[in-house]
Amino acid sequence: MARTILIASTNRHKVEEIEKIFIIPGIDFISLLKYKKIPEAIEDGKTFKDNALLKAKHYYHYTQMPVIADDSGLVVPALNGEPGIHSARYAGEQSAYDKNNALLLSRMKQFTGEQRFAFFVCVVVYFDGKNVIFSEGRAEGKIIDQLKGKGGFGYDPLFYYPAAGKTFAEMVSEEKNRVSHRSRALHGLNDKMRKSLG
């Protein structure tokens, strides 16, 4: 009998990415798009790891289902780690991708060369009321000075990935899923879950 795991997200892009990457036999996924009456988790942790676990425990409380939750964002060392855990709301609560990108571009104007180094980080956690399993993934690149590409979401059009010679937004989903921070975190979680849960 298949086990069902809740993906703690209403972001269709993120859900699709997880479903494409995360494959364990005998497991089906359902997302928060099916549970719209559950109140949103309050992400008031100080780190990506804190927020991922807060979300997992919150949605487990309401559904009593095993949960996979993540917190991810863009880190620019030259900006003292901004946007970091505030990546989704960098330009304000409920801010759209374009406003976040515009703010990042404006704050990066003074930086050149290695100062434009940045990395995406994703911390993903599995929680079933008893077991807690974490995994982290990173993807390193730099912030360019104009949007490039129509794919992806969030900061993808500004994040240039040197190994591919293009931004995340210029990649097709299969290409991005092989190298993204979320892909690396999920593959790591996949391996850990197979060993821990069987």
C-alpha positions as CSV (number, residue, x, y, z in Angstrom):
1,M,0.0,0.0,0.0
2,A,1.4,3.4,-1.0
3,R,2.3,5.9,1.6
4,T,1.2,9.5,1.0
5,I,3.5,12.4,1.9
6,L,2.4,16.0,2.1
7,I,4.5,18.5,0.2
8,A,4.3,21.7,2.4
9,S,3.9,24.2,-0.4
10,T,1.3,25.9,-2.6
11,N,3.9,27.0,-5.1
12,R,3.1,25.0,-8.2
13,H,6.6,25.5,-9.6
14,K,8.1,24.1,-6.4
15,V,5.7,21.2,-6.2
16,E,6.4,20.2,-9.8
17,E,10.1,20.4,-9.2
18,I,9.8,18.1,-6.1
19,E,7.6,15.6,-7.9
20,K,10.0,15.3,-10.8
21,I,13.1,14.9,-8.6
22,F,11.9,13.0,-5.6
23,I,11.0,9.5,-6.4
24,I,10.8,6.6,-3.9
25,P,8.8,3.5,-4.8
26,G,5.5,3.2,-2.9
27,I,5.2,6.9,-2.1
28,D,2.6,9.3,-3.5
29,F,2.6,13.0,-3.0
30,I,-0.1,15.5,-2.2
31,S,0.4,19.3,-1.9
32,L,-1.1,22.1,0.2
33,L,-3.1,23.0,-2.8
34,K,-5.5,20.3,-1.5
35,Y,-5.5,21.8,2.0
36,K,-6.3,25.4,1.4
37,K,-8.1,25.8,4.8
38,I,-5.0,25.1,6.9
39,P,-3.5,28.4,8.2
40,E,-0.1,29.2,6.8
41,A,2.9,28.4,9.0
42,I,4.6,31.3,10.6
43,E,8.2,31.3,9.4
44,D,9.9,33.2,12.1
45,G,13.0,31.0,12.4
46,K,16.5,32.5,12.1
47,T,17.8,30.0,9.6
48,F,16.6,28.0,6.6
49,K,16.8,24.9,8.7
50,D,14.6,26.5,11.4
51,N,12.0,27.5,9.0
52,A,11.9,24.2,7.2
53,L,11.3,22.3,10.4
54,L,8.7,24.9,11.6
55,K,6.7,24.3,8.4
56,A,7.0,20.5,8.6
57,K,5.8,20.4,12.2
58,H,3.0,22.9,11.6
59,Y,1.5,21.0,8.7
60,Y,1.9,17.6,10.4
61,H,-0.1,19.0,13.3
62,Y,-3.0,19.8,11.0
63,T,-2.9,16.7,8.8
64,Q,-1.2,14.0,10.8
65,M,0.5,13.1,7.5
66,P,4.3,12.7,6.9
67,V,5.5,16.0,5.6
68,I,8.3,17.2,3.3
69,A,9.0,20.9,3.8
70,D,11.8,23.1,2.7
71,D,13.1,26.6,3.0
72,S,15.3,28.0,0.4
73,G,16.6,31.3,-0.9
74,L,19.4,33.3,-2.4
75,V,22.4,34.4,-0.5
76,V,24.6,37.2,-1.6
77,P,27.7,37.5,0.7
78,A,28.4,41.1,-0.5
79,L,25.0,42.1,0.7
80,N,25.7,40.5,4.1
81,G,23.7,37.4,3.2
82,E,20.6,39.2,1.7
83,P,18.0,38.3,0.7
84,G,18.6,35.0,2.6
85,I,15.6,33.8,4.6
86,H,13.7,36.8,3.4
87,S,14.1,35.9,-0.3
88,A,10.4,35.4,-1.0
89,R,9.5,38.7,0.6
90,Y,12.6,40.7,-0.1
91,A,10.7,43.7,-1.5
92,G,7.9,43.4,1.1
93,E,5.2,40.9,2.2
94,Q,3.5,39.2,-0.7
95,S,6.0,40.8,-3.1
96,A,6.1,39.5,-6.7
97,Y,9.1,38.1,-8.4
98,D,9.7,41.2,-10.5
99,K,9.8,43.5,-7.5
100,N,12.2,41.2,-5.6
101,N,14.4,41.1,-8.7
102,A,14.3,44.8,-9.2
103,L,15.4,45.4,-5.6
104,L,18.2,43.0,-5.9
105,L,19.4,44.6,-9.1
106,S,19.4,48.0,-7.5
107,R,21.4,46.8,-4.5
108,M,23.9,45.0,-6.7
109,K,24.8,48.1,-8.8
110,Q,27.9,49.0,-6.8
111,F,29.4,45.5,-7.1
112,T,31.6,44.0,-9.8
113,G,33.5,40.8,-10.4
114,E,33.8,38.4,-7.5
115,Q,31.6,40.7,-5.4
116,R,28.7,39.5,-7.5
117,F,29.2,35.9,-6.2
118,A,25.9,34.3,-4.9
119,F,24.5,31.0,-4.1
120,F,21.1,29.4,-3.7
121,V,20.6,27.2,-0.7
122,C,17.8,24.8,0.1
123,V,17.2,22.9,3.3
124,V,14.6,20.2,3.1
125,V,13.2,18.1,5.9
126,Y,11.1,15.0,6.3
127,F,9.0,14.8,9.5
128,D,6.4,12.2,10.4
129,G,5.9,12.9,14.1
130,K,8.9,10.8,15.1
131,N,11.6,10.9,12.4
132,V,13.3,14.1,11.5
133,I,15.6,13.9,8.4
134,F,17.4,17.0,7.0
135,S,19.3,17.5,3.8
136,E,20.9,20.7,2.4
137,G,21.9,21.6,-1.2
138,R,23.7,24.6,-2.7
139,A,24.2,25.9,-6.2
140,E,26.9,28.6,-6.7
141,G,27.0,31.3,-9.3
142,K,26.8,35.0,-9.7
143,I,24.2,37.8,-10.0
144,I,24.2,39.4,-13.5
145,D,23.0,42.9,-14.2
146,Q,19.9,42.2,-16.3
147,L,17.2,39.5,-16.5
148,K,17.9,36.6,-18.9
149,G,15.6,33.7,-19.7
150,K,11.9,33.0,-19.5
151,G,12.0,29.8,-17.5
152,G,12.2,29.0,-13.8
153,F,10.9,31.4,-11.2
154,G,12.0,33.8,-8.5
155,Y,15.6,35.0,-8.9
156,D,16.4,32.5,-11.7
157,P,16.7,35.1,-14.4
158,L,19.5,36.9,-12.5
159,F,21.3,33.8,-11.3
160,Y,24.1,32.9,-13.7
161,Y,25.4,29.3,-13.3
162,P,29.0,29.2,-14.7
163,A,29.1,25.4,-15.3
164,A,26.2,25.7,-17.8
165,G,27.1,29.2,-19.2
166,K,23.6,30.4,-18.6
167,T,21.1,31.6,-16.0
168,F,18.8,29.2,-14.3
169,A,15.9,30.8,-16.2
170,E,17.6,30.0,-19.5
171,M,17.7,26.3,-18.7
172,V,14.9,23.8,-19.5
173,S,13.5,22.3,-16.3
174,E,15.3,18.9,-16.7
175,E,18.6,20.7,-17.0
176,K,18.0,22.9,-14.0
177,N,16.7,19.9,-11.9
178,R,20.1,18.2,-12.4
179,V,22.1,21.0,-10.8
180,S,19.7,23.1,-8.6
181,H,20.0,23.6,-4.9
182,R,16.6,22.0,-4.4
183,S,17.6,19.0,-6.6
184,R,20.7,18.4,-4.5
185,A,18.9,18.7,-1.2
186,L,16.1,16.4,-2.4
187,H,18.4,13.8,-3.8
188,G,20.3,13.9,-0.4
189,L,17.0,13.5,1.4
190,N,15.9,10.7,-0.9
191,D,19.1,8.7,0.0
192,K,18.8,9.4,3.7
193,M,15.1,8.3,3.8
194,R,15.8,5.1,2.0
195,K,18.5,4.2,4.6
196,S,16.4,5.4,7.6
197,L,12.9,4.4,6.7
198,G,13.4,1.5,4.3
